[in-house]
Amino acid sequence: MRPYHIIFVALLIAPSLVTAEEHLGNWEDRMEVEDVMARYVWAVDSLDPEGYVAVFTEDAIIDSNGNISKGREEIRKIVMSLIQRRDDNKAKGLPASNLYHLISNVRITFPKPGEALHQSYWQTLYREKDGKMIAAAMGRSADRLIKRNGEWLIQERKLTVFAD
């Protein structure tokens, strides 16, 4: 291929590469967003309230089918209620009822600089008395993350639990 052909092709595809990075983000930001979302899931499944709230902004909002939690203190109560349920079940001789999240079909976009949208489907499993793992719920989530002081944090989490 002649040098001017290479330059011509490069000029043709350069705008699409810039657009792709604007919406798909750079490698580092994508990896950091994925890490935040993984820490979120690991914290809730391991019943770690401090790790859980650490991935949210101070003024974050979780909307789970219209059930709203605002700010880190209300968000912390989500994990605290799971701990209470586990302890109550243990006292009754029942399985702990810990949840295990499975996340799939992840899509990460960057609508504007310093903002990411993480979308996925999720399913939670738990162990029954007989030891079988069964699905507790499933749905989709849309998480808006923002970059504050060089750190990606969840600003808004919208959970849609499939009811049908």
C-alpha positions in Angstrom: 0.0 0.0 0.0 1.3 3.4 -0.9 2.1 5.9 1.9 -0.7 8.3 0.8 -3.2 5.4 0.9 -2.2 4.7 4.5 -2.6 8.3 5.4 -6.0 8.4 3.7 -7.2 5.3 5.5 -5.9 6.6 8.8 -7.8 9.9 8.3 -11.0 7.9 7.6 -10.9 5.8 10.7 -9.4 8.3 13.2 -12.8 10.0 14.0 -14.4 6.6 14.7 -11.6 5.7 17.1 -11.9 9.0 18.9 -15.7 8.5 19.2 -15.2 4.9 20.4 -12.9 6.0 23.2 -15.4 8.8 24.2 -18.2 6.2 24.6 -16.3 3.1 25.5 -13.7 4.8 27.6 -10.0 4.0 28.0 -8.7 0.7 29.3 -7.8 2.1 32.7 -11.2 3.7 33.4 -13.0 0.5 32.2 -10.9 -1.6 34.5 -11.5 0.7 37.5 -15.3 0.7 36.9 -15.2 -3.1 36.7 -13.3 -3.2 39.9 -15.8 -1.0 41.7 -18.6 -3.2 40.6 -16.8 -6.3 41.7 -16.0 -4.9 45.1 -19.7 -3.9 45.4 -20.8 -7.5 44.8 -18.1 -9.1 47.0 -18.9 -6.7 49.8 -22.7 -7.4 49.8 -22.2 -11.2 49.5 -19.6 -11.3 52.3 -21.8 -9.0 54.5 -19.1 -6.3 54.7 -21.0 -3.1 55.4 -17.9 -0.9 55.4 -16.7 -2.3 52.1 -20.2 -1.9 50.7 -20.6 1.8 51.5 -17.0 2.5 50.4 -18.0 2.0 46.7 -20.7 4.7 46.9 -20.5 8.5 46.9 -21.7 10.2 50.1 -25.0 11.2 48.4 -25.6 8.0 46.4 -29.1 6.7 45.7 -30.2 3.1 45.3 -33.6 2.5 43.8 -34.7 -1.1 44.0 -38.1 -1.3 42.3 -39.1 2.0 43.9 -37.6 1.2 47.4 -35.2 4.1 47.8 -32.0 4.3 49.9 -30.2 7.7 50.0 -26.8 8.3 51.3 -24.2 6.0 52.9 -26.0 5.5 56.2 -29.2 4.3 54.6 -27.2 2.2 52.2 -25.2 0.6 55.1 -28.6 -0.6 56.5 -29.0 -2.9 53.5 -26.1 -5.0 54.5 -26.9 -4.6 58.2 -30.4 -6.1 57.5 -28.8 -9.0 55.7 -26.5 -9.6 58.7 -29.6 -9.5 61.0 -31.4 -12.0 58.8 -28.4 -14.3 58.9 -28.2 -14.1 62.7 -31.9 -14.6 63.1 -31.8 -17.7 60.9 -28.8 -19.1 62.8 -30.6 -18.6 66.1 -33.6 -20.6 64.7 -31.3 -23.4 63.4 -32.0 -22.4 59.8 -29.5 -21.9 56.9 -27.8 -18.6 57.0 -29.6 -17.5 53.8 -26.5 -15.7 52.5 -26.9 -14.5 48.9 -24.5 -15.1 46.1 -24.7 -12.8 43.1 -24.1 -13.8 39.5 -23.6 -10.8 37.1 -23.7 -11.2 33.4 -24.0 -9.3 30.0 -22.1 -6.3 31.4 -22.0 -3.2 29.3 -19.9 -0.2 30.3 -20.2 3.2 28.5 -19.0 6.6 29.2 -21.7 9.2 28.3 -19.4 12.1 29.2 -16.0 12.6 30.8 -15.9 11.5 34.4 -19.2 9.5 34.2 -19.7 5.9 33.5 -22.8 3.7 33.0 -22.5 0.1 34.0 -25.5 -2.1 32.9 -25.9 -5.8 33.6 -28.2 -8.6 34.4 -28.0 -10.2 37.8 -29.2 -13.2 39.6 -29.0 -14.1 43.3 -28.7 -17.6 44.6 -29.0 -19.0 48.2 -28.7 -22.4 49.8 -31.8 -24.2 51.0 -32.1 -26.5 54.0 -31.3 -29.5 51.9 -28.1 -27.8 50.6 -29.5 -27.1 47.1 -28.7 -23.7 45.6 -31.8 -22.0 44.2 -32.5 -18.7 42.5 -33.8 -16.1 44.9 -34.3 -13.3 42.4 -33.1 -11.9 39.1 -33.2 -8.7 37.2 -31.1 -6.0 35.6 -29.2 -3.0 37.0 -28.1 0.3 35.7 -25.3 2.0 37.7 -24.1 5.5 37.1 -20.6 6.0 38.4 -18.7 9.3 38.7 -15.0 9.9 39.0 -14.3 12.0 42.1 -10.8 12.9 43.2 -9.5 10.3 40.8 -11.7 7.5 42.1 -14.7 5.9 40.5 -17.7 5.6 42.8 -21.3 4.6 42.4 -23.6 7.7 42.4 -26.8 6.0 41.4 -27.9 2.4 41.3 -31.2 1.4 39.7 -32.3 -2.2 40.2 -35.2 -3.7 38.3 -36.2 -7.0 39.9 -38.1 -9.2 37.4 -41.4 -10.0 38.9 -42.8 -12.2 36.1 
